Amino acid sequence: MTTKDGRVVGTTKVVDAGDPATRWNLVVMGDGYREAELTQYAADVKSFTDKLLTSAPFSTLRQAINVFRVDVASTDSGADDPTLCGGTGATPATYFDSTFCSDKIDRLLVVNNNTAFEVARAQVPQWHMIIVVVNSTKYGGSGGGVAVYSLATDAEEIALHEMGHTAFGLADEYEYLLGCGKETDHNQHPAGEPAQANVTTTIDRAALKWRDLVASSTPLPTTSNPDCSKCDPRTSPPTGLPANAVGAFEGADHFHCGAFRPQFTCRMRELDKPYCAVCTRRIRQVLNPFLPLVAETTGRLSFLRVHDRGTGFGPPSDFLDVEVVVRLDTEPGRAFGFQLRDDGNEGARKGMLDTLRTAFARNHPVRLDYRRTGIDNGVLIRVADLP
């Protein structure tokens, strides 16, 4: 179908983190919603944005993200469902011409990308990513130039997975294309290193993309598939290995063997799981530049180390560039390196250190306000003990 099968009704900024010129702008559009169904569409978008902004790491990057909802009315409800993939044969008239069965894969749900790009340019010229929610309860999605997801069970999880592809260039971490046991040509990954940050074909510790996250005691490969003719049947990490250990787990990028993923599981492998440490880092790399210069984070301190030669809080031989290193329970796997405020107020510096130490000792939550100087670095401006 074509754009004659509906119209663009208008645009609403539903998450406002600031000027679109300085923030990361996500544009949500709907397809297969009739004009009378746009109220439901607005509720579906809210469900997605609520999930997005309460899921790590986006929950700590809220200040970087604007979300715009573009209301688009279609003539009919739903999406094309070709009989080629066992579908109903339905061909509703929709604005973005959404269809299942792309590339003869039933779950591969796509839209007309060019139409989506045109609408985004007209409605939100400073857009960074487009995601289209399709008014169908059949399972499907895709993560190409435009991310797409349906209203199947776990719709918001599908959306976060497809965002991983479209916005952050992440690969699928599962080891099949059609499904386990449904293909014979995905046994061994082709030679060559994938471009995506979260999959690799090497198990050389010195060359591994995420080597800095791998403990010296973690074996490489961390798991090996004993039978490359099928998916690895194991359902949990090897005995004795921490559940969140980073290593090289065989089975990824749609192949049973020869490709490795960073952790046993991840949202890019399985819905309803958090992003792995490597995917999380990639997301932060993309979104951190859009955070305001003054940022905040909250949580309980799971680690605190002080390097402050000038005040007697650290050893005299300590020449690290940062004065305080902290980890928060709200941001597992991430360490912040902070300088203390540089306005010459020694009392304020000592007060912040005392608050940090007390909060750490008593397991109290704190709020840290800081001026960003890097992805995980900054100058602490204020430390507040929270109730």
Secondary structure as UniProt FT lines:
FT   TURN            3..4
FT   STRAND          6..15
FT   TURN            20..22
FT   STRAND          24..31
FT   HELIX           35..37
FT   HELIX           38..53
FT   TURN            56..57
FT   HELIX           58..60
FT   HELIX           62..64
FT   STRAND          65..74
FT   HELIX           83..85
FT   TURN            95..96
FT   HELIX           102..104
FT   TURN            106..107
FT   HELIX           113..123
FT   TURN            125..126
FT   STRAND          129..134
FT   STRAND          141..143
FT   STRAND          147..150
FT   TURN            153..154
FT   HELIX           155..166
FT   TURN            167..168
FT   TURN            180..181
FT   TURN            197..198
FT   TURN            205..207
FT   TURN            209..210
FT   HELIX           211..213
FT   TURN            216..217
FT   TURN            228..229
FT   TURN            239..240
FT   TURN            243..244
FT   STRAND          249..252
FT   TURN            253..254
FT   STRAND          255..261
FT   TURN            267..269
FT   TURN            271..272
FT   HELIX           277..287
FT   HELIX           288..290
FT   STRAND          294..306
FT   HELIX           309..311
FT   TURN            316..317
FT   STRAND          324..328
FT   TURN            329..330
FT   TURN            332..333
FT   STRAND          335..340
FT   HELIX           346..362
FT   STRAND          365..372
FT   STRAND          377..385
//
